[in-house]
């Protein structure tokens, strides 16, 4: 059986890669992908702790399903916003998306 620390280290690395993608990139689509990586790291932690602590209770799985639902809604809304912004500005660069600044 794989130790819990391996899952936690993997999730921490995945979260750091996602955080780097959010903070270092300018493309809004890449920023959205970084957020998705961070949510996947959270899901790995939820499932790992559920499996190692209380596998007979389904709370970890329930929380992971809720995170998947939030991630799916976030992607749908984010992509709709980016498509709308691209149609208006012809760019999805985060520095140039300043439509709320008048």
N, C-alpha and C positions, 0 to 999 in steps of 0.2 A: 504494500500500500504506500502511496506517495505521501510524504509528510505535509502537514499544513503549511509549513514555512515555504515550501516550494511554490505553492499557489499564491501565497501572499507576496513573495518576491516577484513572481511573474505579473501579478496584478499591479504592483507598484511600478514596475518597468513600463507596462502598458499605459498606466495613468501618466507617467512622466513623458512618454512619447506623445500622448494626446495633448498634454499641457504645452509641450514644446510646439506642437502644431498650431495650437490656438494663439500662443504668444508671439511666435516668430514669423508666421506667414501673413501675407496680405490678401490672398484670395479668399473670398467669403466661403466658397465651397470647401476649401481645405480646412478652414476654421470649423465648419460644421462637421467635417470628418474627424477632426481632433476631439470635438465634444463627444462624438459617438464612441471613439476609443476610450475616453474617460468613463463613459457610462458602461461600456463592456468590462472595464476593470472593476467597477463597482459590482457588477453582476458576478464576476468571478469570485470576489470576496464574499458576497452573500451566499453563493452556492457552497463555497469551501467551508465557511463557518457553519452553515446548516448541516453539511455532511459530517463534519467532525464533532459537532456539539450535540445536536438533537435531530438525528435522522428520522426519528419516528413521527415528529411533528412537521407539518408541511409549511411552516412560516417562511423559511428561506426561499422556497420555490415560489410562494405567493408574492413575496417582495420582488423577486427577480422578474416575474411576469408583469408586475406593475411598472418596473423600470423599463422593460421592453415596450410596454404600451406608451409610456411617456416619451421614450426615444422615437417611436414611430410617429407620434403626434408632432414631436419637435422637428423631425425630418420633413414631414408633410408641410408644416407651416413655414419652416425655413426655406425649403425649395420654392414654395409659392411666392414668398417674399423676394427671393433672389431672381426668379423669373420676371417678376414685376419690375424690379429694379433694373434688370438687364434690358428689358424692353424700353424703359424710359431713358436710361443713361448709357447704354451700350457697354457697360463694364460691371464687374462684380468685385473689383478691388476694394478692400475695406477702407482704405484711405480716401477714396473718391466717393464713397456713399455717405453723403452729408445732406440728404434731403430734408432732415428735420432742422437743420441750421438755416435760418432765414435771415 
